[in-house]
């Protein structure tokens, strides 16, 4: 699967554009965007935290979860290498906000919360970001949880486990069939 196809599929899942995508497609080499300014570094704890958030969004079932796809590492690389400094700040501040929201709602930080508490918190944050996105003006920044959710889906469905286990993948497809019946429960297609 090439990057452009993967990105358009993730955008379709999210119903819009993915923040930082234009830079990712260009190889994150746009010097005018001041990419990576300030030497943004994420700790191993940050990656583990993002893996747990992503796993709560896309848990392992009969296919691998987001943690198996190393989505936390993917998120940190994209934010560090492809986001402009203003979006990097929103994302890094968002990690703190998510953790504080967990403390306020559950009495414990996200990593110490039960799976049910984590799930309920992320459902609330998703509702919050949808309401924010519906009301925001063009010049307003993207909600931090929207960034996290976008990167989770993008990282997962462009990973080897996501493309090969969660989606149907045929490396070298046969002849093109424009109309194939879909049966409820069938996996979506991932193509190269």
C-alpha positions as CSV (number, residue, x, y, z in Angstrom):
1,X,0.0,0.0,0.0
2,X,1.5,3.4,-0.9
3,X,1.3,6.3,1.5
4,X,-1.2,8.3,-0.5
5,X,-3.7,5.4,-0.7
6,X,-3.3,4.6,3.0
7,X,-3.8,8.2,4.0
8,X,-6.9,8.6,1.9
9,X,-8.4,5.5,3.5
10,X,-7.7,6.8,7.0
11,X,-9.2,10.2,6.0
12,X,-12.3,8.5,4.8
13,X,-12.5,6.7,8.2
14,X,-12.3,10.0,9.9
15,X,-14.5,11.9,7.5
16,X,-12.0,14.6,6.6
17,X,-8.3,15.4,6.3
18,X,-5.6,14.2,8.6
19,X,-3.4,16.8,10.3
20,X,0.2,16.7,9.1
21,X,-0.7,14.5,6.1
22,X,0.6,16.8,3.4
23,X,4.0,16.9,5.1
24,X,4.1,13.1,5.6
25,X,3.4,12.6,1.9
26,X,6.3,15.0,1.0
27,X,8.6,13.1,3.3
28,X,8.5,15.7,6.1
29,X,11.0,17.8,4.2
30,X,9.3,21.2,4.0
31,X,11.9,23.7,5.5
32,X,9.3,26.5,5.4
33,X,7.2,24.7,8.0
34,X,9.9,24.8,10.7
35,X,9.4,21.1,11.2
36,X,10.9,19.6,14.4
37,X,11.7,23.1,15.9
38,X,12.7,23.0,19.5
39,X,14.0,19.5,19.4
40,X,10.8,17.8,20.5
41,X,11.6,14.5,22.2
42,X,9.2,11.9,23.6
43,X,10.2,9.6,26.5
44,X,9.6,5.9,26.6
45,X,6.8,6.7,29.1
46,X,5.1,8.9,26.6
47,X,5.3,6.2,23.9
48,X,3.9,3.7,26.4
49,X,1.1,6.1,27.4
50,X,0.2,6.7,23.7
51,X,0.2,2.9,23.1
52,X,-2.3,2.4,26.0
53,X,-4.5,5.2,24.6
54,X,-4.4,3.8,21.1
55,X,-5.1,0.3,22.5
56,X,-8.2,1.6,24.2
57,X,-9.3,3.0,20.9
58,X,-8.4,-0.1,18.9
59,X,-8.1,-3.0,21.3
60,X,-6.9,-6.5,20.3
61,X,-9.7,-8.8,19.4
62,X,-9.4,-11.5,16.7
63,X,-6.9,-9.2,15.1
64,X,-4.0,-7.4,16.7
65,X,-4.6,-4.2,18.6
66,X,-3.0,-0.8,18.2
67,X,-0.3,-1.6,20.8
68,X,0.8,-4.6,18.6
69,X,1.1,-2.2,15.7
70,X,3.4,0.1,17.8
71,X,1.1,3.0,17.2
72,X,2.5,5.0,20.1
73,X,5.9,5.1,18.4
74,X,4.2,6.0,15.1
75,X,2.4,8.9,16.7
76,X,5.6,10.4,18.3
77,X,7.5,10.2,15.0
78,X,4.8,11.9,13.0
79,X,4.3,14.6,15.6
80,X,8.0,15.2,16.0
81,X,8.9,15.1,12.3
82,X,5.8,16.3,10.5
83,X,3.8,18.6,12.7
84,X,4.4,22.3,12.9
85,X,5.5,23.6,16.3
86,X,2.0,24.9,17.1
87,X,0.4,21.5,16.5
88,X,3.2,19.8,18.4
89,X,2.4,21.9,21.4
90,X,-1.3,21.1,21.1
91,X,-0.5,17.4,20.9
92,X,2.0,17.4,23.8
93,X,-0.3,19.6,26.0
94,X,-3.1,17.1,25.0
95,X,-1.2,14.2,26.6
96,X,-1.3,16.2,29.9
97,X,-4.9,17.2,29.5
98,X,-6.0,13.6,28.8
99,X,-4.1,12.4,31.9
100,X,-5.6,15.2,34.0
101,X,-9.1,14.4,32.7
102,X,-8.6,10.8,33.8
103,X,-7.5,12.0,37.3
104,X,-10.6,14.3,37.5
105,X,-13.1,11.7,36.2
106,X,-11.7,8.5,37.7
107,X,-9.5,9.6,40.6
108,X,-6.5,8.1,38.9
109,X,-4.2,8.9,36.0
110,X,-4.9,7.1,32.7
111,X,-2.2,4.4,33.2
112,X,-3.6,3.5,36.6
113,X,-7.3,3.5,35.4
114,X,-9.2,0.3,34.7
115,X,-10.0,-0.6,31.1
116,X,-13.6,0.4,31.6
117,X,-12.6,3.8,33.0
118,X,-10.2,4.4,30.2
119,X,-12.9,3.5,27.6
120,X,-15.5,5.7,29.2
121,X,-13.0,8.6,29.4
122,X,-12.1,8.3,25.7
123,X,-15.8,8.2,24.8
124,X,-16.4,11.4,26.7
125,X,-13.3,13.0,25.0
126,X,-14.5,11.9,21.6
127,X,-17.9,13.5,22.2
128,X,-16.1,16.7,23.3
129,X,-13.9,16.8,20.3
130,X,-16.8,16.2,17.9
131,X,-18.7,19.1,19.5
132,X,-15.6,21.3,19.3
133,X,-14.9,20.4,15.6
134,X,-18.5,21.2,14.7
135,X,-18.3,24.7,16.3
136,X,-14.7,25.6,15.5
137,X,-13.7,28.3,13.0
138,X,-11.3,27.5,10.2
139,X,-8.4,29.4,12.1
140,X,-9.1,27.5,15.3
141,X,-6.7,24.7,16.2
142,X,-7.7,21.0,16.0
143,X,-8.8,19.4,19.3
144,X,-6.0,17.4,20.8
145,X,-8.1,14.2,21.1
146,X,-8.9,14.4,17.4
147,X,-5.1,14.4,16.7
148,X,-4.6,11.4,18.9
149,X,-7.5,9.5,17.3
150,X,-6.4,10.4,13.8
151,X,-2.9,9.2,14.4
152,X,-4.1,6.0,16.0
153,X,-6.2,5.1,13.0
154,X,-3.6,6.2,10.5
155,X,-0.8,4.4,12.4
156,X,-2.8,1.2,12.8
157,X,-4.2,0.8,9.3
158,X,-0.9,1.6,7.7
159,X,1.0,-0.9,9.9
160,X,1.7,-4.5,8.9
161,X,-0.6,-6.0,11.5
162,X,-3.4,-3.5,10.6
163,X,-3.1,-4.1,6.9
164,X,-2.6,-7.8,7.0
165,X,-4.7,-8.9,10.0
166,X,-7.5,-6.3,10.4
167,X,-7.9,-5.7,6.7
168,X,-8.0,-8.2,3.8
169,X,-4.7,-7.8,1.9
170,X,-3.7,-9.4,-1.4
171,X,-0.2,-8.5,-2.3
172,X,-0.6,-9.3,-5.9
173,X,-4.3,-9.2,-6.7
174,X,-5.9,-11.2,-9.6
175,X,-8.1,-9.6,-12.2
176,X,-10.1,-6.5,-11.3
177,X,-13.7,-7.1,-10.3
178,X,-15.6,-3.9,-10.0
179,X,-18.5,-5.3,-8.2
180,X,-18.1,-7.9,-5.4
181,X,-20.9,-8.6,-3.0
182,X,-20.1,-7.6,0.5
183,X,-21.2,-9.9,3.3
184,X,-21.8,-8.4,6.7
185,X,-18.7,-9.1,8.8
186,X,-16.2,-9.2,5.9
187,X,-13.0,-7.2,6.4
188,X,-12.3,-4.1,4.3
189,X,-9.7,-4.3,1.6
190,X,-6.1,-3.1,2.0
191,X,-4.3,-2.8,-1.4
192,X,-0.7,-2.0,-2.3
